[in-house]
């Protein structure tokens, strides 16, 4: 008698875009595993592939379409489920692509497993119309502004299970701002927060599994708690995590400039359990451009926040997102941005070139910046950022830095990340997830190199 071999349906989730999207993808994986599916090693080995998409730029859209074509070309039998921000913005455009089985907007991303499992050979067949508002045979989309779900699961740094560190915990989604260039509110909906008891539960579970640094993230993280009943605040969230969990290190991801109020700055500066790291989106140093962008601060407001952070935390990492090539941006307005960046104590920048998004106010604005001019402005800011980062890193040569070990290399060193967000190569082989004090010896390329002094 031949043994009965159970064939388990396989899936593969591929994420595009930001850390919040990665957290959504991790939650989708959790759902599929709970439904009895097994994770394949690659998209080419999976029965069902879920593409969790981004649409923040035209290039992000192109990456998704290219991936769909590749998967379908390599294995026409693969069932492709497309979800995420691009799926919410242009579902019919995606559904028309060969190989796409189902498109699930962000409005129904929390139920992706309900649409993916029936596509498998042993998942049984359920007509899509019985599962949700299918406006077309394979398009499930709803009003994103009526969406109240907040799905997320921790996302980890690290290559394999032994090196997974720094889990990213998404505690907020959506955005109530209406920046004229940004499509995100229209594909993620209104701001909503993970209730405090759920945040504490997730953070506590991570601590119980041995993780030592947790990164808090969201689409508009500083707005956490504003719509909860009773109303709460980001500072209250930080204090509750410090009080009710034993997380050894909290790191705050991007927070809007005016949400870096004096209370948040003081708490981050004084708590040894919060990483000395502040990321404040800038976008432009021109008052006129900031107004056209519908940003809620002026250059002098922004400069004041950064200077307060630097006074409170002399060694902190301070980073920003900056956009060049916004419609109507003149040479003089770009120079205002460059001069402000040069003056402020940034330690790194994320520089982006403006990308027109259909449906946003800026897409209709006149005076587009020539492509070549935008590229040159991007180059100028990247070079300025690289210089400021090198000077900041050089200031730590000969000093000791606290850091968390990440991955071991076969080249005789271990990569670590300092409390103030610097890459450090530690001499010797050390396991991941150790808090270490590193004596910095030199600056080498884009990283510091040093010796391990103490481990905790």
ZAMARGU-4260 file (C-alpha; in steps of 0.2 Angstrom, whole numbers, plus 5000, padded with zeros to 4 digits):
<rodrens>
0) 5000/5000/5000 | 5007/5017/4995 | 5009/5030/5009 | 4997/5045/5007 | 5007/5060/5003
5) 4998/5076/5008 | 5001/5090/4995 | 5001/5107/5004 | 4997/5122/4994 | 5012/5135/4993
10) 5012/5153/4992 | 5025/5167/4990 | 5023/5185/4996 | 5033/5199/4987 | 5032/5216/4995
15) 5036/5233/4986 | 5039/5250/4995 | 5039/5256/5013 | 5041/5247/5029 | 5022/5249/5032
20) 5019/5239/5017 | 5032/5226/5023 | 5022/5225/5039 | 5006/5222/5029 | 5015/5208/5019
25) 5020/5200/5035 | 5002/5200/5041 | 4997/5192/5025 | 5010/5178/5027 | 5003/5175/5044
30) 4986/5173/5038 | 4991/5161/5024 | 5001/5150/5036 | 4986/5150/5048 | 4975/5144/5033
35) 4987/5129/5031 | 4998/5135/5016 | 5017/5133/5016 | 5029/5147/5011 | 5039/5143/4995
40) 5057/5148/4992 | 5053/5159/4978 | 5039/5165/4967 | 5044/5152/4954 | 5041/5138/4966
45) 5024/5144/4972 | 5006/5140/4967 | 5000/5157/4972 | 5010/5173/4972 | 5004/5188/4982
50) 5011/5205/4976 | 5009/5218/4989 | 5012/5234/4979 | 5017/5252/4981 | 5012/5266/4970
55) 5021/5281/4977 | 5030/5284/4961 | 5028/5279/4942 | 5044/5269/4944 | 5035/5259/4958
60) 5021/5255/4946 | 5033/5249/4933 | 5042/5238/4945 | 5025/5229/4949 | 5020/5227/4930
65) 5037/5220/4926 | 5036/5208/4940 | 5019/5202/4935 | 5025/5199/4917 | 5041/5190/4923
70) 5031/5178/4934 | 5018/5174/4921 | 5032/5171/4908 | 5041/5159/4919 | 5026/5150/4925
75) 5010/5153/4917 | 5001/5142/4929 | 5005/5152/4944 | 4990/5161/4951 | 4995/5180/4954
80) 4985/5190/4968 | 4989/5208/4967 | 4985/5219/4983 | 4992/5235/4991 | 4993/5253/4986
85) 4994/5251/4967 | 4979/5239/4967 | 4969/5252/4977 | 4973/5266/4965 | 4972/5257/4948
90) 4964/5240/4950 | 4957/5238/4932 | 4974/5242/4925 | 4982/5228/4934 | 4968/5216/4931
95) 4970/5218/4913 | 4988/5211/4914 | 4990/5193/4908 | 4992/5181/4923 | 4983/5191/4936
100) 4970/5181/4944 | 4963/5193/4957 | 4966/5211/4962 | 4962/5215/4980 | 4963/5234/4985
105) 4969/5240/5002 | 4951/5241/5007 | 4950/5222/5008 | 4969/5218/5010 | 4964/5211/5027
110) 4955/5197/5018 | 4968/5193/5005 | 4969/5175/5011 | 4950/5173/5008 | 4954/5176/4989
115) 4971/5167/4988 | 4967/5150/4996 | 4952/5146/4984 | 4964/5148/4969 | 4975/5133/4975
120) 4972/5116/4969 | 4966/5109/4986 | 4959/5126/4992 | 4941/5122/4986 | 4932/5134/4974
125) 4922/5149/4982 | 4915/5162/4969 | 4923/5178/4972 | 4907/5187/4973 | 4903/5178/4989
130) 4918/5184/4997 | 4917/5203/4994 | 4912/5218/4983 | 4918/5211/4967 | 4915/5225/4955
135) 4922/5214/4941 | 4925/5195/4941 | 4943/5197/4948 | 4943/5215/4956 | 4939/5217/4974
140) 4939/5236/4979 | 4929/5246/4991 | 4929/5264/4998 | 4946/5266/5007 | 4940/5280/5017
145) 4927/5268/5025 | 4941/5256/5029 | 4944/5254/5048 | 4956/5238/5048 | 4974/5240/5053
150) 4983/5225/5049 | 5002/5222/5053 | 5014/5209/5059 | 5032/5212/5064 | 5045/5214/5050
155) 5063/5208/5054 | 5080/5213/5049 | 5092/5198/5045 | 5095/5185/5032 | 5090/5170/5041
160) 5081/5165/5057 | 5097/5166/5068 | 5101/5184/5062 | 5083/5191/5063 | 5085/5207/5073
165) 5076/5224/5075 | 5058/5220/5071 | 5048/5234/5064 | 5031/5236/5072 | 5018/5245/5063
170) 5006/5254/5075 | 4997/5267/5064 | 4991/5267/5046 | 4983/5280/5034 | 4985/5299/5034
175) 4973/5314/5036 | 4985/5326/5028 | 4983/5331/5010 | 5000/5335/5003 | 4997/5340/4985
180) 5010/5327/4978 | 5005/5312/4988 | 4993/5298/4983 | 4995/5289/4999 | 4979/5295/5008
185) 4969/5290/4993 | 4976/5272/4994 | 4977/5270/5012 | 4963/5280/5019 | 4961/5290/5035
190) 4973/5289/5050 | 4970/5275/5062 | 4979/5268/5076 | 4983/5251/5083 | 4975/5251/5101
195) 4987/5253/5115 | 4983/5236/5123 | 4987/5228/5106 | 5003/5237/5104 | 5009/5232/5121
200) 5004/5214/5117 | 5014/5214/5101 | 5029/5222/5109 | 5028/5210/5124 | 5028/5195/5112
205) 5043/5201/5103 | 5053/5203/5119 | 5047/5186/5125 | 5055/5179/5108 | 5072/5187/5112
210) 5071/5203/5102 | 5080/5218/5110 | 5077/5233/5098 | 5059/5237/5091 | 5056/5250/5077
215) 5040/5259/5078 | 5033/5263/5062 | 5017/5270/5053 | 5012/5280/5038 | 5010/5296/5049
220) 5017/5289/5066 | 5016/5305/5076 | 4997/5305/5074 | 4995/5289/5084 | 4981/5289/5096
225) 4972/5305/5089 | 4956/5296/5084 | 4956/5283/5098 | 4943/5284/5112 | 4948/5291/5123
230) 4960/5301/5113 | 4978/5298/5116 | 4995/5304/5109 | 5012/5298/5102 | 5021/5303/5118
235) 5008/5293/5128 | 5012/5278/5117 | 5031/5279/5120 | 5028/5281/5139 | 5017/5266/5140
240) 5029/5255/5130 | 5043/5260/5142 | 5032/5257/5157 | 5023/5241/5152 | 5036/5231/5142
245) 5054/5227/5145 | 5059/5232/5127 | 5077/5237/5129 | 5078/5249/5114 | 5064/5258/5105
250) 5068/5266/5088 | 5056/5279/5081 | 5054/5279/5062 | 5049/5294/5052 | 5038/5307/5061
255) 5032/5324/5054 | 5041/5339/5060 | 5028/5347/5070 | 5025/5331/5079 | 5043/5332/5086
260) 5036/5343/5100 | 5046/5348/5116 | 5038/5333/5126 | 5044/5320/5113 | 5061/5328/5111
265) 5064/5328/5130 | 5058/5310/5132 | 5069/5303/5118 | 5084/5313/5124 | 5082/5307/5142
270) 5077/5289/5140 | 5092/5277/5138 | 5079/5265/5131 | 5075/5276/5116 | 5087/5277/5101
275) 5095/5294/5098 | 5088/5295/5081 | 5076/5308/5073 | 5069/5307/5055 | 5058/5322/5050
280) 5052/5324/5032 | 5057/5341/5025 | 5052/5340/5006 | 5058/5357/5002 | 5067/5372/5010
285) 5057/5385/5000 | 5042/5393/5009 | 5033/5395/4992 | 5036/5376/4987 | 5030/5370/5004
290) 5014/5380/5003 | 5011/5373/4985 | 5014/5356/4993 | 5001/5359/5006 | 5014/5355/5020
295) 5009/5362/5037 | 5025/5370/5042 | 5037/5384/5035 | 5056/5382/5033 | 5059/5392/5050
300) 5047/5380/5059 | 5057/5365/5053 | 5074/5373/5057 | 5068/5376/5074 | 5063/5358/5077
305) 5080/5351/5071 | 5090/5364/5081 | 5080/5359/5097 | 5083/5340/5093 | 5102/5344/5091
310) 5103/5354/5107 | 5095/5340/5117 | 5105/5326/5108 | 5122/5331/5102 | 5126/5314/5095
315) 5109/5310/5088 | 5106/5304/5070 | 5095/5317/5061 | 5088/5313/5044 | 5075/5319/5032
320) 5066/5316/5016 | 5069/5329/5002 | 5060/5331/4985 | 5067/5340/4970 | 5059/5345/4954
325) 5041/5349/4961 | 5031/5358/4948 | 5036/5376/4947 | 5052/5374/4958 | 5064/5387/4951
330) 5083/5388/4953 | 5082/5400/4967 | 5069/5390/4976 | 5080/5374/4975 | 5095/5385/4981
335) 5084/5389/4996 | 5082/5370/5000 | 5101/5367/4997 | 5106/5381/5008 | 5094/5376/5022
340) 5101/5358/5021 | 5119/5364/5022 | 5115/5375/5037 | 5106/5361/5047 | 5115/5347/5056
345) 5108/5333/5046 | 5117/5316/5046 | 5109/5308/5031 | 5095/5312/5018 | 5083/5302/5007
350) 5083/5312/4991 | 5068/5309/4979 | 5064/5317/4962 | 5046/5322/4960 | 5035/5309/4951
355) 5017/5315/4946 | 5004/5304/4953 | 4987/5303/4944 | 4973/5310/4955 | 4984/5322/4965
360) 4983/5341/4964 | 5001/5343/4959 | 4998/5332/4943 | 4988/5347/4936 | 5000/5360/4941
365) 5009/5370/4927 | 5028/5373/4925 | 5035/5355/4926 | 5054/5355/4930 | 5064/5348/4915
370) 5070/5331/4918 | 5089/5335/4917 | 5087/5350/4929 | 5078/5338/4942 | 5092/5325/4940
375) 5105/5338/4943 | 5097/5345/4958 | 5095/5327/4965 | 5114/5324/4962 | 5118/5340/4971
380) 5109/5336/4987 | 5115/5318/4987 | 5133/5324/4986 | 5129/5337/5000 | 5121/5323/5011
385) 5136/5311/5008 | 5148/5325/5014 | 5138/5328/5030 | 5136/5310/5033 | 5155/5307/5032
390) 5159/5322/5043 | 5146/5315/5056 | 5154/5298/5055 | 5172/5304/5056 | 5167/5313/5072
395) 5166/5297/5081 | 5183/5290/5077 | 5192/5287/5093 | 5176/5286/5103 | 5165/5272/5110
400) 5148/5269/5102 | 5133/5258/5108 | 5127/5246/5094 | 5117/5231/5091 | 5125/5217/5081
405) 5116/5212/5065 | 5124/5199/5054 | 5141/5189/5054 | 5152/5190/5039 | 5164/5177/5033
410) 5176/5191/5030 | 5181/5192/5049 | 5169/5206/5055 | 5151/5208/5061 | 5140/5221/5055
415) 5131/5232/5068 | 5120/5247/5069 | 5124/5260/5082 | 5111/5268/5093 | 5113/5284/5082
420) 5110/5274/5066 | 5127/5272/5059 | 5134/5256/5051 | 5148/5249/5061 | 5160/5234/5056
425) 5165/5225/5072 | 5181/5215/5071 | 5178/5197/5074 | 5164/5185/5073 | 5149/5188/5085
430) 5132/5182/5085 | 5117/5193/5080 | 5106/5203/5093 | 5120/5208/5105 | 5121/5225/5113
435) 5139/5230/5112 | 5150/5244/5116 | 5162/5247/5101 | 5178/5257/5101 | 5179/5265/5084
440) 5195/5264/5076 | 5192/5272/5058 | 5180/5277/5045 | 5180/5264/5030 | 5169/5268/5015
445) 5151/5271/5021 | 5154/5262/5038 | 5164/5264/5054 | 5176/5250/5060 | 5180/5246/5077
450) 5183/5233/5091 | 5171/5226/5103 | 5174/5233/5121 | 5159/5226/5130 | 5144/5215/5127
455) 5127/5215/5136
</rodrens>
